[in-house]
Structure formats: structure tokens, C-alpha cells
Amino acid sequence: MSLSTPEEVVDSHHSKPIVLKQVDIVGGDEFSSTFFTNALYPLLFSKDITLGQLVNSSNQSYNNLLYSNAFKKVKFQFEESAGSSTPQNTTIEPPIEIIAKLLLEPYKLQSFSLASVHTEAGHAFKLGYRNLNAFGNAESFKISSLIDLKFGNPYAKTIELQYMAPIVSQSLKLFFESVISDSSASWASHKQSTANGVVGLTKTLSFDLFSSKFTSYFTTGVSMVKRSVLDINDSASDTVKTDAGDSFKESFIFSGAVDSRTYLPSSFGGLAMNGLLLQVDNEISGLSSPQSEKYLKSVLNLQLLKSFRNFFTLDLSSSFGAVSNLTTGITGVPHFHDKFFLGAHSLKGFAANSVGLRDGQDFVGGNIFYRLSASLFTRFFFAPADSPLRFYLSVNSGDVYNNFKDISYQDLAFIKGSAISSSVGAVYRVGDDAAFDLHYNLPVSSRPKDVAKPGLEFSLAINGTF
């Protein structure tokens, strides 16, 4: 008796009625019966159905299992029941009894990880723990700690915690995230520490459009942040001194994203090859107190990718953001932590957070920013076709502003007058396990207010799980 995929079942029994007799599950023994009841609800409660309904129900259950983020592989197979037979002397076609077989291969559900990371800020070590099935229903719990070392002393310390649990279905989840960091920034005249927590809901949906498969994400929640600006140098700017000490911020966040990107299989989600990403993040702060100033901070990210014969990949990316004062009659400015900064990973060819507006020697960020990037990736001739090692050329530009009136749109003058750089290098990415980027930066613009960083630069992250 042969096994078939849902599509093969449709081809062989297109117009026949179906009775789903049973569902056999192979793999996933660590998950509870409640988990499978909820994830397979569309299929389990589809007894007397048409063939089209069977395929639709199996696809819904398939998506529910993928939304759990706990499975490396999910596959449905169908076979005709051995007891299914066609009675003689009847004009009514009897239903076909079908047995569904679900094949599951979970990720490693519990793991510790140790990562070594090198960036322009120095070497860092990251220790983490992950549990993708904390209580049997695909609840995920993650905690990690980052220590950046400089001359043997702690330079930056970060602790991150995340918990997610499904509500009714795997597509709707309750989440809690917290980040605590303490750092002394090389580009600033002070030390800073932050502690924040976010509680909210996230919804995931999948749909097909223009022959492409899209996944959409919607997130909403409440954020609380405590930030401290400490050990301020005498040479610090008035902006930094004004925001010195402790401050609190409570915000309402709402975000959405649509993603159709596909990845090189051997990169395990590390190297995107085709598709589109459109993401919008919004934050409204100051809602708890009628007297406090209220700000809307919005960021739009867009990425377009197109590969040609698996040899060339064109990557066009852009980001735009603005902070707006929503309080009528008040012209205050937001805390400089809430402003936008560019440099290093956000704009290659320039030092971290060292592009654009200054107050004295301090870079204080802007209320508006933009960033554009065009990159061309290609395979190395000596590397296999499926290798996640790529050579690339890129051109990047960006700037920060205080007001929209500071931006000159005529003949795209704002781009010509912005910070611009080019890069050539090689990149290697394999999921969360390894990421390597070796490149040479050549700044094109020569603005005195920026801190350009020409020359050779590399970043490396190696992650081991056990």
C-alpha cells in the first residue's frame, strides 16, 4: 500500500468523497496530547469531507506545526485504509477511507550554546540556554548573557530573556521579553545602562500571492524601560547632560511584517536569495501620564532580493524612520536614547553611531533617518554551487536629521550630501552556527562631521550547542 502526499491524493481521487479514519504521528513524543489536538484541529475534526477539504485541512495543520518553531521537518502522507472497499451493485459512490500519517523531526528542544563574537567593539562571549518545549505545548524559553571584554575588564554586559506561549493555536502567542545592558560606549562621553521589559501578543499568518508564499507577522504590546546615563565626562555635550541620570519610558508598540524571502538551503536561513521583506515598527511613548510628552517613533524597512541562475544575487535594502511629538503645543525633544544613530553595522564604512548630528564632541542622533544599500553577491568559482560562501560588492548611504525641513529633495540632493561608502568583501553564513564577514570599506563622502572608517574590517560569530 503506497503512501501519498496531499497533492498526489488530489490527482488520483479528484472528485471522490473522503472519510479520514485516523491520524498516525511519527516523532514528536516530547509534546503533549493537548499540543497535537490544537495543532491538528483542522484535520482531526474533518471526518466526512471532500478531497479539497482534506487538502485544505492538512495545509492548515501543517502551518500550525511550523508556527510552533519547534520542528525542522513536517510532512503529511496519506494512504487508503486496508478496510476500504467498494460495495457492489450500488449507484452511489462510497467514500474512500483515508489514514493520515504525520512525520515530524523536531529541532534539538533543549540546548546550551557558547558563542564567540568579534566586532569593531572587541571580542565578546555569549552563553545561552534554549528550551523550545518548556511545558509540552511548544512554549519557548530563551536566556542568554553577553560579556564583551576589553583589556581583561568587563566592557559591556547584556542579559536577554524571552518566553513565548501559544494561545489557542500556534499562530497566536503571548510573549515576554527583557533586556538588561550596561556599557561604556567608545563613541560617547558617558556610560549608560538600560533595563526593559515587553509583554504582548504576536500573530502569524501565511498566504499565497503572485505565485509566492508569504508569511505575515503582527505584534502588539506594552514596553517599560528604565535607562541611566552615568559617569559623564566634563567635556560632555549639553544634550547628554540634560538627559543625565535615571529616566523611565512606557510605550505601546505595534508592528507588522510581510516576508516572502527564500534562502539558500545549505545556509539554513542565513543567506537570503529571493523575495521581499516589508516591515513597519511603531512605538507610542508617554501614554501613562497626561502631563508627559507623547512621541510616535516609526521605522519602515524594505528589502528586495533577486537571484539569477543561483550565481548572482541582487539585494536592495532601505530603511526610513522618524520620531514625532504628538503633544499639542509642546515642542520638546525626545531623550537622545530614542533618536536614530547610524554607523558600523547600520552603515558600513563609518564608526559606530558616528554619522551626522553632533553636539560638541558627542553624536546625539536625529529625529529622522534614512539608509539605502545596494549589494551584489556572487559565488566564488572554486566553491560548490550550494556553498553559503559569497563574494559581494555594496554601496551604502544614509544620514540623520532633526527636522524634515532640513532635507533637500530636489534632484535627490539629500542622498548626494549624505554619508556614502562602498565595500567589497566575502561573507559566509550558516544559520545561527556561523557568520563571517571580511570586507574592505572605502568611504565615498568626506564630511567633517562623520567619523569614517576606511580599510579592512571583519566580524566573526561561531556558535556551538551542546
C-alpha positions in Angstrom: 0.0 0.0 0.0 1.7 3.2 -1.1 1.9 6.5 0.7 1.0 9.8 -0.9 1.3 13.5 -0.4 -1.9 15.6 -0.3 -1.3 16.8 -3.9 -0.9 13.2 -5.1 -4.1 12.2 -3.4 -5.9 15.0 -5.2 -4.5 13.9 -8.6 -5.6 10.3 -8.0 -9.0 10.8 -6.4 -10.0 14.3 -7.5 -13.8 14.0 -7.2 -14.3 11.3 -4.6 -15.7 11.7 -1.1 -13.2 11.1 1.8 -13.5 9.7 5.3 -10.5 10.4 7.5 -10.3 7.3 9.6 -7.2 8.0 11.7 -4.1 10.2 12.1 -0.8 8.4 13.0 2.0 10.6 14.3 5.7 9.6 14.0 8.1 11.7 16.0 7.3 14.5 18.5 6.9 12.2 21.5 8.0 15.0 23.8 4.9 17.1 23.0 1.6 16.8 24.9 -1.7 15.5 23.5 -3.1 19.0 24.0 -0.4 20.4 21.7 -1.4 17.9 18.9 -5.1 18.4 19.5 -4.8 22.1 19.0 -2.2 22.0 16.1 -4.2 19.3 14.2 -7.6 20.7 15.0 -8.5 21.4 11.3 -7.6 17.8 10.4 -8.9 15.9 13.4 -12.4 17.4 13.1 -12.6 16.7 9.4 -14.3 13.3 9.3 -16.7 13.2 6.3 -15.2 15.6 3.8 -14.4 16.2 0.2 -10.9 15.8 -1.1 -10.4 19.6 -1.4 -11.3 20.0 2.3 -8.8 17.3 3.2 -6.0 19.1 1.5 -7.0 22.4 2.9 -7.3 21.0 6.5 -3.9 19.3 6.2 -2.3 22.5 5.0 -3.8 24.4 8.0 -2.4 21.8 10.3 1.0 21.9 8.6 1.2 25.7 9.1 0.2 25.3 12.8 3.1 22.9 13.3 5.5 25.2 11.5 4.3 28.2 13.6 5.5 26.4 16.7 9.1 26.9 15.5 9.9 23.6 17.1 10.2 21.3 14.0 12.9 21.0 11.5 10.7 18.9 9.2 6.9 18.4 8.9 5.4 16.1 6.3 2.0 14.6 5.8 1.4 11.3 3.9 -1.9 9.6 3.1 -2.8 6.0 2.4 -6.1 4.3 1.7 -7.3 2.2 4.6 -7.0 -1.6 4.2 -10.6 -1.9 5.1 -11.8 0.5 2.5 -13.7 -1.3 -0.2 -16.2 -0.6 -3.0 -19.6 -2.3 -2.5 -21.2 -4.0 -5.5 -24.5 -3.1 -7.1 -24.8 0.5 -5.9 -25.1 3.7 -7.9 -23.8 5.8 -5.0 -20.0 6.0 -4.9 -18.9 5.2 -1.3 -16.4 7.4 0.4 -12.7 6.4 0.5 -11.3 5.7 4.0 -8.0 7.5 4.4 -5.3 7.2 7.0 -3.1 10.3 7.5 0.5 9.8 8.6 2.3 12.8 10.1 6.1 12.6 10.1 7.9 15.1 12.4 11.5 15.9 13.0 11.9 18.3 15.9 14.8 20.6 16.4 17.0 19.9 19.4 14.5 21.0 22.1 16.9 21.8 24.9 20.4 23.2 24.3 23.2 25.2 25.8 25.2 27.4 23.5 28.5 29.2 23.7 29.4 31.8 21.0 32.5 33.7 20.3 31.8 37.0 18.6 34.2 39.6 17.2 33.1 43.1 16.1 34.7 46.5 15.9 33.9 46.9 19.6 36.1 43.9 20.5 35.7 40.3 21.4 32.6 39.1 23.2 31.4 35.8 24.6 27.8 34.8 24.7 26.4 32.0 26.8 22.8 30.9 26.3 20.1 28.3 27.1 17.2 27.4 24.9 14.1 25.3 25.5 11.6 25.0 22.6 9.1 22.9 24.5 9.2 24.1 28.1 5.9 22.6 29.3 4.9 20.3 26.5 2.9 22.7 24.3 5.8 24.3 22.3 6.3 27.1 24.9 9.8 28.5 24.2 12.1 29.9 26.8 15.5 31.5 26.0 18.1 33.2 28.1 21.5 34.5 27.1 24.3 36.6 28.6 26.8 38.6 26.6 30.1 39.8 28.1 32.3 42.0 25.9 36.0 42.0 27.1 38.4 44.9 26.7 41.8 44.7 28.2 40.6 42.0 30.5 37.8 44.0 32.1 34.1 43.8 31.5 33.3 46.4 28.8 29.7 45.6 28.1 27.3 43.2 29.8 23.9 42.2 28.4 21.3 39.7 29.6 18.4 38.8 27.4 15.3 36.7 28.3 12.4 35.6 26.2 9.3 33.5 26.9 6.6 32.7 24.3 3.5 30.5 24.8 0.7 29.7 22.3 -2.9 30.9 23.0 -5.5 28.5 21.5 -3.4 28.0 18.4 0.3 28.2 17.5 -0.3 31.2 15.3 -1.2 33.4 18.2 1.3 33.7 21.1 1.8 35.6 24.3 5.3 36.7 24.8 7.5 38.4 27.4 11.0 39.8 26.6 13.5 41.6 28.8 16.9 43.0 28.1 19.3 44.4 30.7 22.5 46.0 29.4 25.4 48.0 30.9 28.0 49.5 28.6 30.7 52.2 28.2 30.4 53.3 24.6 33.7 54.2 22.9 32.0 56.9 20.8 30.3 58.6 23.8 31.3 60.8 26.7 29.4 58.7 29.3 28.3 55.3 30.4 24.8 54.0 30.0 22.6 51.2 31.3 19.1 50.1 30.3 16.6 47.6 31.6 13.4 47.0 29.6 10.6 44.5 29.5 7.9 43.9 26.9 4.6 42.0 27.2 2.5 41.4 24.2 0.8 39.2 21.6 2.1 38.1 18.2 0.1 36.7 15.3 1.5 34.7 12.4 -0.4 34.1 9.1 0.6 32.5 5.8 -0.9 33.2 2.3 0.0 32.8 -1.4 0.2 35.8 -3.7 1.6 36.2 -7.2 2.9 32.5 -7.1 4.9 33.3 -3.9 4.4 32.1 -0.4 4.2 35.0 2.1 4.3 34.9 5.9 2.9 37.9 7.8 3.6 38.9 11.4 1.6 41.2 13.7 2.8 42.2 17.1 1.4 44.5 19.8 2.3 45.0 23.4 3.4 47.3 26.2 7.0 48.2 26.9 8.6 49.5 30.1 12.2 50.9 30.0 14.5 52.3 32.7 17.6 54.0 31.4 20.5 55.6 33.2 23.2 58.0 31.8 26.1 57.8 34.2 29.8 58.9 34.7 29.5 61.9 32.4 32.8 63.5 31.3 33.3 67.2 31.8 33.5 67.5 28.0 30.1 66.0 27.5 27.6 68.0 25.4 24.6 69.8 26.8 22.3 67.2 25.2 23.9 64.4 27.2 24.0 66.4 30.4 20.3 67.3 30.0 19.4 63.6 29.9 21.8 62.6 32.7 20.6 60.4 35.5 17.6 57.9 35.5 14.5 58.1 33.3 11.6 55.9 32.7 9.6 55.3 29.5 6.4 53.4 29.0 5.3 52.7 25.5 2.6 51.0 23.4 4.2 49.0 20.5 2.5 47.7 17.3 4.4 46.2 14.4 3.7 44.3 11.2 5.8 42.5 8.6 5.3 40.6 5.4 8.1 38.2 4.3 8.4 36.1 1.2 12.2 35.6 1.3 13.6 32.2 0.4 17.1 31.1 1.5 20.0 29.0 0.1 19.2 25.6 1.6 22.8 25.0 2.8 22.7 28.3 4.7 19.8 27.2 6.9 18.2 30.6 6.9 21.4 32.6 6.8 21.7 33.7 3.2 18.5 35.1 1.5 18.3 34.6 -2.2 14.9 35.8 -3.4 11.8 37.5 -2.2 10.6 40.6 -0.3 10.6 41.8 3.3 8.4 44.7 4.3 8.4 45.6 8.0 6.9 48.5 9.9 7.6 49.1 13.6 5.8 51.7 15.7 6.1 52.9 19.3 4.0 55.5 21.1 5.5 56.6 24.4 4.3 58.7 27.3 0.8 57.3 27.5 0.6 56.7 31.2 0.8 60.4 32.3 -1.4 63.1 30.8 1.3 65.7 31.6 4.1 63.8 29.9 5.2 64.4 26.3 4.0 61.8 23.9 6.1 60.6 20.9 5.5 58.4 18.0 8.6 56.5 16.7 8.1 54.7 13.4 10.6 52.7 11.3 10.0 51.3 7.8 12.3 48.6 6.4 12.2 47.2 2.9 14.3 44.5 1.3 14.1 43.2 -2.2 16.2 40.2 -3.4 16.5 38.6 -6.8 18.9 35.7 -7.8 20.0 34.9 -11.3 20.8 31.3 -12.0 22.0 30.8 -8.4 25.1 32.8 -9.4 24.3 36.4 -8.8 22.0 37.8 -6.1 20.9 41.5 -6.1 20.0 42.8 -2.7 18.3 46.3 -2.4 17.6 47.4 1.1 16.2 50.6 2.6 15.2 52.0 6.0 13.4 55.1 7.0 12.4 56.4 10.4 11.0 59.4 12.3 10.2 60.5 15.8 7.2 62.8 16.1 6.0 64.8 19.1 2.2 64.1 19.5 1.7 66.6 22.3 -0.1 69.7 21.1 1.6 73.0 22.0 4.8 71.4 23.3 8.0 71.5 21.3 10.2 69.3 23.5 12.8 66.9 22.2 12.9 63.2 22.9 15.6 61.6 25.1 18.7 61.0 22.9 18.3 57.2 23.5 15.1 57.4 21.5 16.8 59.1 18.5 18.3 57.4 15.5 22.0 56.7 15.0 24.0 55.3 12.1 27.4 53.7 11.7 29.2 50.4 11.8 26.7 47.5 11.2 23.9 50.0 10.3 26.2 51.9 7.8 29.4 50.2 6.7 32.5 52.4 6.3 31.7 54.6 9.3 32.4 54.1 13.1 29.5 53.0 15.3 26.9 55.8 15.9 29.3 58.3 14.4 27.3 59.7 11.4 25.5 63.1 11.2 24.4 65.4 14.0 26.8 66.4 16.8 26.6 68.5 19.9 30.1 69.3 20.7 32.1 66.1 20.5 29.0 63.9 21.1 27.0 62.3 18.4 23.4 62.8 19.6 21.4 61.2 16.9 18.5 62.6 14.9 14.7 62.6 14.9 14.7 61.4 11.2 17.0 58.9 9.4 17.3 57.1 6.1 19.5 54.3 4.9 19.9 52.9 1.4 22.0 49.9 0.4 22.6 48.1 -2.9 24.6 44.8 -2.8 25.6 42.3 -5.5 26.5 38.8 -4.2 28.1 36.2 -6.4 29.5 32.7 -5.9 33.2 32.0 -5.9 34.2 30.0 -8.9 36.1 27.4 -6.8 33.2 27.0 -4.3 30.3 24.5 -4.8 27.0 25.9 -6.2 25.3 25.4 -2.9 28.0 26.9 -0.8 26.9 29.7 1.6 30.2 31.5 0.9 29.7 34.6 -1.3 31.7 37.5 -2.7 29.9 40.8 -2.6 30.1 44.5 -3.7 27.9 47.1 -1.9 27.2 50.8 -1.9 25.6 52.3 1.2 24.3 55.8 2.0 22.5 57.3 5.0 22.0 60.3 7.2 20.2 61.6 10.3 18.3 64.9 10.6 16.4 66.9 13.2 13.6 68.1 11.0 12.0 67.3 7.7 12.7 70.9 6.5 16.5 70.1 6.8 16.1 67.5 3.9 16.6 68.8 0.4 14.6 66.6 -2.0 15.4 68.5 -5.2 17.4 66.3 -7.6 17.9 63.9 -4.6 20.3 66.3 -3.0 19.8 64.7 0.4 21.4 61.5 -1.0 24.3 63.3 -2.7 25.0 65.2 0.5 24.8 62.2 2.9 27.3 59.8 4.3 28.2 57.4 1.4 30.6 54.4 1.4 31.4 51.3 -0.7 32.5 47.9 0.4 34.0 44.8 -1.2 34.3 41.5 0.7 33.3 37.9 1.4 30.5 36.6 3.6 29.8 33.1 5.0 26.5 32.4 6.9 25.1 29.1 8.2 22.0 29.6 10.4 22.8 30.6 14.0 26.0 28.4 13.9 28.5 30.6 12.0 28.7 34.1 10.4 31.8 35.6 8.9 32.2 38.9 7.1 35.5 40.1 5.8 35.4 43.3 3.8 37.3 46.4 2.8 35.5 49.8 3.3 36.1 52.8 1.1 34.1 55.9 2.2 33.0 58.0 -0.8 31.8 61.1 1.1 34.2 63.3 3.1 32.0 65.2 5.6 33.9 66.6 8.6 31.1 65.8 10.9 31.3 62.0 10.3 33.9 59.5 11.6 34.8 57.5 8.5 36.4 54.1 9.0 38.2 53.1 5.8 40.2 49.9 5.5 39.9 46.2 6.3 37.3 45.1 8.7 35.8 41.7 9.8 33.2 40.3 12.0 33.0 36.7 13.2 30.5 34.7 15.2 30.8 31.0 15.9 28.1 29.3 18.0 28.3 25.8 19.4 25.4 24.0 21.0 25.6 21.1 23.5 
